[in-house]
Amino acid sequence: MFTNQFAYAQERKNKILSLLETQNRVQVSDLVELFQVSGSTVRTDLRELEKEQQLIRTHGGAIPMNQRSFEDFPGSREVTEGKKKIAKAAVNLIDDGDSIAIDTGTSCLTFAEALAHSQKNKLKIVTYDLHIATYLSENTDYEIVSVGGVVRNGFEYSAGEFTINQLKTFLVDKAIIATTAFTTLNGFSTPNVTIAELKAGLFEIARKKIVLCTKEKIGKDSFKVFANTEQANVLIVDEELVEKQQKLLKDKKVHLLMTD
């Protein structure tokens, strides 16, 4: 009896790992139906697999270990053609005289560079990214506001309670926001709680929220959700989303721009 129970549990675990090789997440409810066992049994399987470092448990399910649950340093991030296309599409959404808040990261720096080479005039820029603030101040005549605070070592941006409180004193027309991971179900997420708070702050102060998301981030979840899908006004991606994803975004009233 014991041997059979253990064998079946192992069979379930193997099947879960097999599913995660072909899809970006598994749901407890789906596994309950598949295996015809209780939710507590499935959650035990997931908990044991997580202890074995085979997967990462999330609310209601699990994701593969290779999802973006880590944070890489800016120097290791590549400026891809996809980021350049997304940046160009984002610049096309900017109007003369706009006030803009810009998030940190390579995608946002790529946007700033494209903006500097555009013909957009009389812009006001708010950012906590030191590199972006310096670049725009040296290459444009825009009014630049650098939101201060404690500089996070190795990441070239200000963070912490002081930065967040200062950020919330602004109101801007548009915010340009990067994400580490995105699923239509769980929204936009990132590995670091501190940067998640800053990104959430941008959603609070902007009339229009524009999210930049390259293809390797789509269909993945990270550690901390900073905004639900429907909180974004525009999502710009460099890959055509499947019909189901497009419909979900339309239902949530998110304008989707696909650069490819």
ChimeraX commands (.cxc) that place a marker at each C-alpha (Angstrom):
marker #1 position 0.00,0.00,0.00 radius 0.5
marker #1 position 2.74,2.47,1.01 radius 0.5
marker #1 position 4.86,1.55,-2.03 radius 0.5
marker #1 position 1.95,2.13,-4.42 radius 0.5
marker #1 position 1.12,5.48,-2.89 radius 0.5
marker #1 position 4.73,6.62,-3.18 radius 0.5
marker #1 position 4.95,5.44,-6.80 radius 0.5
marker #1 position 1.79,7.33,-7.74 radius 0.5
marker #1 position 3.02,10.50,-6.00 radius 0.5
marker #1 position 6.28,10.22,-7.93 radius 0.5
marker #1 position 4.31,9.74,-11.12 radius 0.5
marker #1 position 2.35,12.92,-10.42 radius 0.5
marker #1 position 5.53,14.88,-9.75 radius 0.5
marker #1 position 7.11,13.64,-12.99 radius 0.5
marker #1 position 3.99,14.70,-14.89 radius 0.5
marker #1 position 4.03,18.16,-13.27 radius 0.5
marker #1 position 7.65,18.69,-14.30 radius 0.5
marker #1 position 6.83,17.44,-17.78 radius 0.5
marker #1 position 4.00,19.98,-18.07 radius 0.5
marker #1 position 6.33,22.78,-16.97 radius 0.5
marker #1 position 8.70,21.93,-19.81 radius 0.5
marker #1 position 6.02,22.87,-22.34 radius 0.5
marker #1 position 4.08,25.63,-20.56 radius 0.5
marker #1 position 4.91,28.58,-18.36 radius 0.5
marker #1 position 2.87,27.61,-15.30 radius 0.5
marker #1 position 0.58,24.95,-13.83 radius 0.5
marker #1 position -2.55,25.62,-11.78 radius 0.5
marker #1 position -3.57,23.60,-8.72 radius 0.5
marker #1 position -7.16,23.42,-10.01 radius 0.5
marker #1 position -6.02,21.95,-13.34 radius 0.5
marker #1 position -3.79,19.37,-11.61 radius 0.5
marker #1 position -6.62,18.34,-9.28 radius 0.5
marker #1 position -8.77,17.61,-12.32 radius 0.5
marker #1 position -5.94,15.86,-14.17 radius 0.5
marker #1 position -4.87,13.60,-11.31 radius 0.5
marker #1 position -8.31,13.23,-9.67 radius 0.5
marker #1 position -6.86,13.96,-6.23 radius 0.5
marker #1 position -7.52,16.64,-3.62 radius 0.5
marker #1 position -6.09,20.15,-3.71 radius 0.5
marker #1 position -4.10,19.46,-0.53 radius 0.5
marker #1 position -2.45,16.46,-2.23 radius 0.5
marker #1 position -1.42,18.56,-5.22 radius 0.5
marker #1 position -0.11,21.35,-2.99 radius 0.5
marker #1 position 1.95,18.76,-1.08 radius 0.5
marker #1 position 3.44,17.57,-4.38 radius 0.5
marker #1 position 4.31,21.16,-5.34 radius 0.5
marker #1 position 5.78,21.90,-1.92 radius 0.5
marker #1 position 8.02,18.82,-2.13 radius 0.5
marker #1 position 9.13,19.69,-5.67 radius 0.5
marker #1 position 9.97,23.22,-4.52 radius 0.5
marker #1 position 12.10,21.80,-1.69 radius 0.5
marker #1 position 13.92,19.78,-4.33 radius 0.5
marker #1 position 14.39,23.05,-6.30 radius 0.5
marker #1 position 12.47,21.65,-9.24 radius 0.5
marker #1 position 9.95,24.50,-9.46 radius 0.5
marker #1 position 8.76,27.72,-7.79 radius 0.5
marker #1 position 5.36,27.77,-6.12 radius 0.5
marker #1 position 3.08,30.74,-6.82 radius 0.5
marker #1 position -0.42,31.68,-5.69 radius 0.5
marker #1 position -2.62,28.91,-7.05 radius 0.5
marker #1 position 0.08,26.97,-8.85 radius 0.5
marker #1 position 3.75,26.83,-9.82 radius 0.5
marker #1 position 6.21,28.10,-12.44 radius 0.5
marker #1 position 9.47,26.61,-13.78 radius 0.5
marker #1 position 12.75,27.34,-12.00 radius 0.5
marker #1 position 13.99,29.17,-15.10 radius 0.5
marker #1 position 11.37,31.91,-14.80 radius 0.5
marker #1 position 12.55,35.43,-13.95 radius 0.5
marker #1 position 12.71,35.07,-10.16 radius 0.5
marker #1 position 16.19,36.65,-10.12 radius 0.5
marker #1 position 17.45,40.13,-10.94 radius 0.5
marker #1 position 20.40,40.66,-13.25 radius 0.5
marker #1 position 22.70,43.67,-13.05 radius 0.5
marker #1 position 22.28,46.45,-15.66 radius 0.5
marker #1 position 25.72,45.81,-17.13 radius 0.5
marker #1 position 24.68,42.30,-18.14 radius 0.5
marker #1 position 21.51,43.39,-19.95 radius 0.5
marker #1 position 21.57,43.48,-23.73 radius 0.5
marker #1 position 20.04,46.20,-25.88 radius 0.5
marker #1 position 18.20,44.00,-28.37 radius 0.5
marker #1 position 16.49,44.87,-31.63 radius 0.5
marker #1 position 13.22,44.12,-29.86 radius 0.5
marker #1 position 13.91,46.81,-27.26 radius 0.5
marker #1 position 14.76,49.31,-29.99 radius 0.5
marker #1 position 11.50,48.60,-31.83 radius 0.5
marker #1 position 9.50,48.92,-28.62 radius 0.5
marker #1 position 11.28,52.18,-27.75 radius 0.5
marker #1 position 10.46,53.64,-31.18 radius 0.5
marker #1 position 6.79,52.67,-30.78 radius 0.5
marker #1 position 6.70,54.26,-27.33 radius 0.5
marker #1 position 8.22,57.52,-28.61 radius 0.5
marker #1 position 5.42,57.69,-31.19 radius 0.5
marker #1 position 2.94,57.89,-28.27 radius 0.5
marker #1 position 4.62,61.01,-26.85 radius 0.5
marker #1 position 3.23,64.45,-27.74 radius 0.5
marker #1 position 4.97,67.80,-27.62 radius 0.5
marker #1 position 4.56,69.39,-24.20 radius 0.5
marker #1 position 4.01,66.08,-22.37 radius 0.5
marker #1 position 5.18,65.44,-18.84 radius 0.5
marker #1 position 6.67,61.95,-18.61 radius 0.5
marker #1 position 7.85,59.69,-15.81 radius 0.5
marker #1 position 10.48,57.15,-16.87 radius 0.5
marker #1 position 11.24,53.92,-15.04 radius 0.5
marker #1 position 14.70,52.38,-14.69 radius 0.5
marker #1 position 16.25,49.62,-16.81 radius 0.5
marker #1 position 17.69,48.95,-20.25 radius 0.5
marker #1 position 14.33,49.14,-22.03 radius 0.5
marker #1 position 13.68,52.56,-20.50 radius 0.5
marker #1 position 17.19,53.79,-21.31 radius 0.5
marker #1 position 16.64,52.65,-24.91 radius 0.5
marker #1 position 13.40,54.66,-24.90 radius 0.5
marker #1 position 15.24,57.72,-23.53 radius 0.5
marker #1 position 17.84,57.46,-26.29 radius 0.5
marker #1 position 15.14,57.19,-28.96 radius 0.5
marker #1 position 13.33,60.15,-27.40 radius 0.5
marker #1 position 16.50,62.24,-27.48 radius 0.5
marker #1 position 16.86,61.56,-31.21 radius 0.5
marker #1 position 13.24,62.41,-31.94 radius 0.5
marker #1 position 11.72,65.79,-32.77 radius 0.5
marker #1 position 9.62,65.93,-29.58 radius 0.5
marker #1 position 9.67,69.37,-27.95 radius 0.5
marker #1 position 9.00,71.02,-24.57 radius 0.5
marker #1 position 8.97,67.79,-22.53 radius 0.5
marker #1 position 9.18,67.52,-18.76 radius 0.5
marker #1 position 10.84,64.33,-17.52 radius 0.5
marker #1 position 10.73,62.78,-14.05 radius 0.5
marker #1 position 12.95,59.77,-13.32 radius 0.5
marker #1 position 14.75,58.03,-10.48 radius 0.5
marker #1 position 17.22,56.44,-12.90 radius 0.5
marker #1 position 20.53,58.31,-12.64 radius 0.5
marker #1 position 21.82,57.17,-16.04 radius 0.5
marker #1 position 18.64,58.24,-17.83 radius 0.5
marker #1 position 18.56,61.62,-16.06 radius 0.5
marker #1 position 22.21,62.28,-16.97 radius 0.5
marker #1 position 21.81,61.14,-20.57 radius 0.5
marker #1 position 18.75,63.30,-21.22 radius 0.5
marker #1 position 20.26,66.35,-19.50 radius 0.5
marker #1 position 23.34,66.09,-21.71 radius 0.5
marker #1 position 21.54,65.37,-24.98 radius 0.5
marker #1 position 18.28,67.37,-24.86 radius 0.5
marker #1 position 16.87,70.67,-23.67 radius 0.5
marker #1 position 14.02,68.94,-21.81 radius 0.5
marker #1 position 13.28,69.88,-18.21 radius 0.5
marker #1 position 14.68,66.97,-16.19 radius 0.5
marker #1 position 13.72,66.19,-12.59 radius 0.5
marker #1 position 15.88,63.53,-10.92 radius 0.5
marker #1 position 14.05,62.08,-7.92 radius 0.5
marker #1 position 16.61,61.56,-5.17 radius 0.5
marker #1 position 17.05,59.03,-2.42 radius 0.5
marker #1 position 19.36,56.20,-1.48 radius 0.5
marker #1 position 21.22,54.95,-4.56 radius 0.5
marker #1 position 20.96,51.19,-4.89 radius 0.5
marker #1 position 24.51,49.90,-5.33 radius 0.5
marker #1 position 25.18,48.48,-8.78 radius 0.5
marker #1 position 21.85,49.60,-10.25 radius 0.5
marker #1 position 22.19,53.37,-10.87 radius 0.5
marker #1 position 18.79,54.38,-9.51 radius 0.5
marker #1 position 17.44,55.96,-6.34 radius 0.5
marker #1 position 15.15,53.86,-4.16 radius 0.5
marker #1 position 13.62,53.63,-0.72 radius 0.5
marker #1 position 10.86,55.43,1.18 radius 0.5
marker #1 position 12.23,58.92,0.49 radius 0.5
marker #1 position 12.26,58.31,-3.28 radius 0.5
marker #1 position 8.75,56.86,-3.27 radius 0.5
marker #1 position 7.35,59.75,-1.22 radius 0.5
marker #1 position 8.97,62.30,-3.54 radius 0.5
marker #1 position 7.70,60.47,-6.63 radius 0.5
marker #1 position 4.12,60.61,-5.36 radius 0.5
marker #1 position 4.20,64.44,-5.30 radius 0.5
marker #1 position 4.19,64.51,-9.12 radius 0.5
marker #1 position 1.39,64.15,-11.65 radius 0.5
marker #1 position 2.40,63.31,-15.22 radius 0.5
marker #1 position 0.70,62.76,-18.55 radius 0.5
marker #1 position 2.46,59.47,-19.30 radius 0.5
marker #1 position 4.66,56.92,-17.57 radius 0.5
marker #1 position 7.08,54.64,-19.39 radius 0.5
marker #1 position 7.40,51.47,-17.32 radius 0.5
marker #1 position 9.48,48.33,-17.85 radius 0.5
marker #1 position 8.58,44.90,-16.54 radius 0.5
marker #1 position 10.63,41.79,-15.80 radius 0.5
marker #1 position 7.72,39.42,-16.39 radius 0.5
marker #1 position 4.14,39.53,-17.66 radius 0.5
marker #1 position 1.15,37.19,-17.82 radius 0.5
marker #1 position -2.40,38.26,-18.65 radius 0.5
marker #1 position -3.59,36.38,-15.56 radius 0.5
marker #1 position -1.22,37.81,-12.92 radius 0.5
marker #1 position -0.12,41.05,-14.53 radius 0.5
marker #1 position 3.29,42.73,-14.31 radius 0.5
marker #1 position 5.95,41.50,-11.88 radius 0.5
marker #1 position 9.61,41.90,-10.97 radius 0.5
marker #1 position 12.07,40.08,-8.65 radius 0.5
marker #1 position 12.86,43.00,-6.33 radius 0.5
marker #1 position 10.34,44.41,-3.84 radius 0.5
marker #1 position 11.99,47.85,-3.77 radius 0.5
marker #1 position 11.78,48.39,-7.53 radius 0.5
marker #1 position 8.24,46.97,-7.52 radius 0.5
marker #1 position 7.22,49.77,-5.14 radius 0.5
marker #1 position 8.74,52.37,-7.46 radius 0.5
marker #1 position 6.96,50.93,-10.49 radius 0.5
marker #1 position 3.67,50.86,-8.58 radius 0.5
marker #1 position 4.29,54.52,-7.74 radius 0.5
marker #1 position 4.50,55.33,-11.46 radius 0.5
marker #1 position 1.11,53.73,-11.99 radius 0.5
marker #1 position -0.30,56.05,-9.32 radius 0.5
marker #1 position 0.99,59.34,-10.73 radius 0.5
marker #1 position 0.45,58.88,-14.48 radius 0.5
marker #1 position -2.70,59.50,-16.47 radius 0.5
marker #1 position -1.55,57.03,-19.15 radius 0.5
marker #1 position 0.57,54.01,-18.23 radius 0.5
marker #1 position 2.69,52.60,-21.06 radius 0.5
marker #1 position 4.40,49.27,-20.33 radius 0.5
marker #1 position 7.37,47.97,-22.35 radius 0.5
marker #1 position 7.71,44.18,-22.55 radius 0.5
marker #1 position 10.11,42.16,-24.71 radius 0.5
marker #1 position 9.20,38.66,-25.87 radius 0.5
marker #1 position 11.39,36.75,-23.39 radius 0.5
marker #1 position 9.35,38.24,-20.53 radius 0.5
marker #1 position 5.90,37.30,-21.86 radius 0.5
marker #1 position 4.14,34.36,-20.22 radius 0.5
marker #1 position 6.35,34.47,-17.14 radius 0.5
marker #1 position 5.75,35.47,-13.52 radius 0.5
marker #1 position 8.30,36.90,-11.13 radius 0.5
marker #1 position 8.38,37.42,-7.35 radius 0.5
marker #1 position 6.47,40.68,-6.78 radius 0.5
marker #1 position 3.44,41.90,-8.75 radius 0.5
marker #1 position 3.46,45.69,-9.11 radius 0.5
marker #1 position 0.37,46.13,-11.29 radius 0.5
marker #1 position -2.55,44.09,-12.57 radius 0.5
marker #1 position -2.96,43.78,-16.33 radius 0.5
marker #1 position -5.98,46.08,-16.50 radius 0.5
marker #1 position -4.06,48.90,-14.80 radius 0.5
marker #1 position -1.98,49.42,-17.95 radius 0.5
marker #1 position -3.35,51.63,-20.71 radius 0.5
marker #1 position -0.88,50.51,-23.37 radius 0.5
marker #1 position 1.28,47.39,-23.62 radius 0.5
marker #1 position 4.03,47.39,-26.25 radius 0.5
marker #1 position 5.57,44.03,-27.18 radius 0.5
marker #1 position 8.01,42.88,-29.86 radius 0.5
marker #1 position 6.20,39.63,-30.56 radius 0.5
marker #1 position 2.69,38.84,-31.78 radius 0.5
marker #1 position 0.66,37.49,-28.88 radius 0.5
marker #1 position -1.61,34.49,-29.30 radius 0.5
marker #1 position -5.28,35.15,-29.98 radius 0.5
marker #1 position -6.33,34.22,-26.43 radius 0.5
marker #1 position -3.90,36.74,-24.92 radius 0.5
marker #1 position -5.04,39.44,-27.33 radius 0.5
marker #1 position -8.67,38.84,-26.40 radius 0.5
marker #1 position -7.91,38.98,-22.66 radius 0.5
marker #1 position -6.10,42.29,-23.12 radius 0.5
marker #1 position -8.99,43.67,-25.16 radius 0.5
marker #1 position -11.45,42.57,-22.47 radius 0.5
marker #1 position -9.33,44.36,-19.86 radius 0.5
marker #1 position -9.29,47.48,-22.08 radius 0.5
marker #1 position -5.52,47.43,-22.58 radius 0.5
marker #1 position -4.36,48.81,-25.93 radius 0.5
marker #1 position -1.86,46.34,-27.41 radius 0.5
marker #1 position 0.91,47.46,-29.76 radius 0.5
marker #1 position 2.86,44.64,-31.43 radius 0.5
marker #1 position 5.99,45.85,-33.23 radius 0.5
marker #1 position 6.37,42.64,-35.29 radius 0.5
marker link #1:1,2 radius 0.2
marker link #1:2,3 radius 0.2
marker link #1:3,4 radius 0.2
marker link #1:4,5 radius 0.2
marker link #1:5,6 radius 0.2
marker link #1:6,7 radius 0.2
marker link #1:7,8 radius 0.2
marker link #1:8,9 radius 0.2
marker link #1:9,10 radius 0.2
marker link #1:10,11 radius 0.2
marker link #1:11,12 radius 0.2
marker link #1:12,13 radius 0.2
marker link #1:13,14 radius 0.2
marker link #1:14,15 radius 0.2
marker link #1:15,16 radius 0.2
marker link #1:16,17 radius 0.2
marker link #1:17,18 radius 0.2
marker link #1:18,19 radius 0.2
marker link #1:19,20 radius 0.2
marker link #1:20,21 radius 0.2
marker link #1:21,22 radius 0.2
marker link #1:22,23 radius 0.2
marker link #1:23,24 radius 0.2
marker link #1:24,25 radius 0.2
marker link #1:25,26 radius 0.2
marker link #1:26,27 radius 0.2
marker link #1:27,28 radius 0.2
marker link #1:28,29 radius 0.2
marker link #1:29,30 radius 0.2
marker link #1:30,31 radius 0.2
marker link #1:31,32 radius 0.2
marker link #1:32,33 radius 0.2
marker link #1:33,34 radius 0.2
marker link #1:34,35 radius 0.2
marker link #1:35,36 radius 0.2
marker link #1:36,37 radius 0.2
marker link #1:37,38 radius 0.2
marker link #1:38,39 radius 0.2
marker link #1:39,40 radius 0.2
marker link #1:40,41 radius 0.2
marker link #1:41,42 radius 0.2
marker link #1:42,43 radius 0.2
marker link #1:43,44 radius 0.2
marker link #1:44,45 radius 0.2
marker link #1:45,46 radius 0.2
marker link #1:46,47 radius 0.2
marker link #1:47,48 radius 0.2
marker link #1:48,49 radius 0.2
marker link #1:49,50 radius 0.2
marker link #1:50,51 radius 0.2
marker link #1:51,52 radius 0.2
marker link #1:52,53 radius 0.2
marker link #1:53,54 radius 0.2
marker link #1:54,55 radius 0.2
marker link #1:55,56 radius 0.2
marker link #1:56,57 radius 0.2
marker link #1:57,58 radius 0.2
marker link #1:58,59 radius 0.2
marker link #1:59,60 radius 0.2
marker link #1:60,61 radius 0.2
marker link #1:61,62 radius 0.2
marker link #1:62,63 radius 0.2
marker link #1:63,64 radius 0.2
marker link #1:64,65 radius 0.2
marker link #1:65,66 radius 0.2
marker link #1:66,67 radius 0.2
marker link #1:67,68 radius 0.2
marker link #1:68,69 radius 0.2
marker link #1:69,70 radius 0.2
marker link #1:70,71 radius 0.2
marker link #1:71,72 radius 0.2
marker link #1:72,73 radius 0.2
marker link #1:73,74 radius 0.2
marker link #1:74,75 radius 0.2
marker link #1:75,76 radius 0.2
marker link #1:76,77 radius 0.2
marker link #1:77,78 radius 0.2
marker link #1:78,79 radius 0.2
marker link #1:79,80 radius 0.2
marker link #1:80,81 radius 0.2
marker link #1:81,82 radius 0.2
marker link #1:82,83 radius 0.2
marker link #1:83,84 radius 0.2
marker link #1:84,85 radius 0.2
marker link #1:85,86 radius 0.2
marker link #1:86,87 radius 0.2
marker link #1:87,88 radius 0.2
marker link #1:88,89 radius 0.2
marker link #1:89,90 radius 0.2
marker link #1:90,91 radius 0.2
marker link #1:91,92 radius 0.2
marker link #1:92,93 radius 0.2
marker link #1:93,94 radius 0.2
marker link #1:94,95 radius 0.2
marker link #1:95,96 radius 0.2
marker link #1:96,97 radius 0.2
marker link #1:97,98 radius 0.2
marker link #1:98,99 radius 0.2
marker link #1:99,100 radius 0.2
marker link #1:100,101 radius 0.2
marker link #1:101,102 radius 0.2
marker link #1:102,103 radius 0.2
marker link #1:103,104 radius 0.2
marker link #1:104,105 radius 0.2
marker link #1:105,106 radius 0.2
marker link #1:106,107 radius 0.2
marker link #1:107,108 radius 0.2
marker link #1:108,109 radius 0.2
marker link #1:109,110 radius 0.2
marker link #1:110,111 radius 0.2
marker link #1:111,112 radius 0.2
marker link #1:112,113 radius 0.2
marker link #1:113,114 radius 0.2
marker link #1:114,115 radius 0.2
marker link #1:115,116 radius 0.2
marker link #1:116,117 radius 0.2
marker link #1:117,118 radius 0.2
marker link #1:118,119 radius 0.2
marker link #1:119,120 radius 0.2
marker link #1:120,121 radius 0.2
marker link #1:121,122 radius 0.2
marker link #1:122,123 radius 0.2
marker link #1:123,124 radius 0.2
marker link #1:124,125 radius 0.2
marker link #1:125,126 radius 0.2
marker link #1:126,127 radius 0.2
marker link #1:127,128 radius 0.2
marker link #1:128,129 radius 0.2
marker link #1:129,130 radius 0.2
marker link #1:130,131 radius 0.2
marker link #1:131,132 radius 0.2
marker link #1:132,133 radius 0.2
marker link #1:133,134 radius 0.2
marker link #1:134,135 radius 0.2
marker link #1:135,136 radius 0.2
marker link #1:136,137 radius 0.2
marker link #1:137,138 radius 0.2
marker link #1:138,139 radius 0.2
marker link #1:139,140 radius 0.2
marker link #1:140,141 radius 0.2
marker link #1:141,142 radius 0.2
marker link #1:142,143 radius 0.2
marker link #1:143,144 radius 0.2
marker link #1:144,145 radius 0.2
marker link #1:145,146 radius 0.2
marker link #1:146,147 radius 0.2
marker link #1:147,148 radius 0.2
marker link #1:148,149 radius 0.2
marker link #1:149,150 radius 0.2
marker link #1:150,151 radius 0.2
marker link #1:151,152 radius 0.2
marker link #1:152,153 radius 0.2
marker link #1:153,154 radius 0.2
marker link #1:154,155 radius 0.2
marker link #1:155,156 radius 0.2
marker link #1:156,157 radius 0.2
marker link #1:157,158 radius 0.2
marker link #1:158,159 radius 0.2
marker link #1:159,160 radius 0.2
marker link #1:160,161 radius 0.2
marker link #1:161,162 radius 0.2
marker link #1:162,163 radius 0.2
marker link #1:163,164 radius 0.2
marker link #1:164,165 radius 0.2
marker link #1:165,166 radius 0.2
marker link #1:166,167 radius 0.2
marker link #1:167,168 radius 0.2
marker link #1:168,169 radius 0.2
marker link #1:169,170 radius 0.2
marker link #1:170,171 radius 0.2
marker link #1:171,172 radius 0.2
marker link #1:172,173 radius 0.2
marker link #1:173,174 radius 0.2
marker link #1:174,175 radius 0.2
marker link #1:175,176 radius 0.2
marker link #1:176,177 radius 0.2
marker link #1:177,178 radius 0.2
marker link #1:178,179 radius 0.2
marker link #1:179,180 radius 0.2
marker link #1:180,181 radius 0.2
marker link #1:181,182 radius 0.2
marker link #1:182,183 radius 0.2
marker link #1:183,184 radius 0.2
marker link #1:184,185 radius 0.2
marker link #1:185,186 radius 0.2
marker link #1:186,187 radius 0.2
marker link #1:187,188 radius 0.2
marker link #1:188,189 radius 0.2
marker link #1:189,190 radius 0.2
marker link #1:190,191 radius 0.2
marker link #1:191,192 radius 0.2
marker link #1:192,193 radius 0.2
marker link #1:193,194 radius 0.2
marker link #1:194,195 radius 0.2
marker link #1:195,196 radius 0.2
marker link #1:196,197 radius 0.2
marker link #1:197,198 radius 0.2
marker link #1:198,199 radius 0.2
marker link #1:199,200 radius 0.2
marker link #1:200,201 radius 0.2
marker link #1:201,202 radius 0.2
marker link #1:202,203 radius 0.2
marker link #1:203,204 radius 0.2
marker link #1:204,205 radius 0.2
marker link #1:205,206 radius 0.2
marker link #1:206,207 radius 0.2
marker link #1:207,208 radius 0.2
marker link #1:208,209 radius 0.2
marker link #1:209,210 radius 0.2
marker link #1:210,211 radius 0.2
marker link #1:211,212 radius 0.2
marker link #1:212,213 radius 0.2
marker link #1:213,214 radius 0.2
marker link #1:214,215 radius 0.2
marker link #1:215,216 radius 0.2
marker link #1:216,217 radius 0.2
marker link #1:217,218 radius 0.2
marker link #1:218,219 radius 0.2
marker link #1:219,220 radius 0.2
marker link #1:220,221 radius 0.2
marker link #1:221,222 radius 0.2
marker link #1:222,223 radius 0.2
marker link #1:223,224 radius 0.2
marker link #1:224,225 radius 0.2
marker link #1:225,226 radius 0.2
marker link #1:226,227 radius 0.2
marker link #1:227,228 radius 0.2
marker link #1:228,229 radius 0.2
marker link #1:229,230 radius 0.2
marker link #1:230,231 radius 0.2
marker link #1:231,232 radius 0.2
marker link #1:232,233 radius 0.2
marker link #1:233,234 radius 0.2
marker link #1:234,235 radius 0.2
marker link #1:235,236 radius 0.2
marker link #1:236,237 radius 0.2
marker link #1:237,238 radius 0.2
marker link #1:238,239 radius 0.2
marker link #1:239,240 radius 0.2
marker link #1:240,241 radius 0.2
marker link #1:241,242 radius 0.2
marker link #1:242,243 radius 0.2
marker link #1:243,244 radius 0.2
marker link #1:244,245 radius 0.2
marker link #1:245,246 radius 0.2
marker link #1:246,247 radius 0.2
marker link #1:247,248 radius 0.2
marker link #1:248,249 radius 0.2
marker link #1:249,250 radius 0.2
marker link #1:250,251 radius 0.2
marker link #1:251,252 radius 0.2
marker link #1:252,253 radius 0.2
marker link #1:253,254 radius 0.2
marker link #1:254,255 radius 0.2
marker link #1:255,256 radius 0.2
marker link #1:256,257 radius 0.2
marker link #1:257,258 radius 0.2
marker link #1:258,259 radius 0.2
marker link #1:259,260 radius 0.2
view
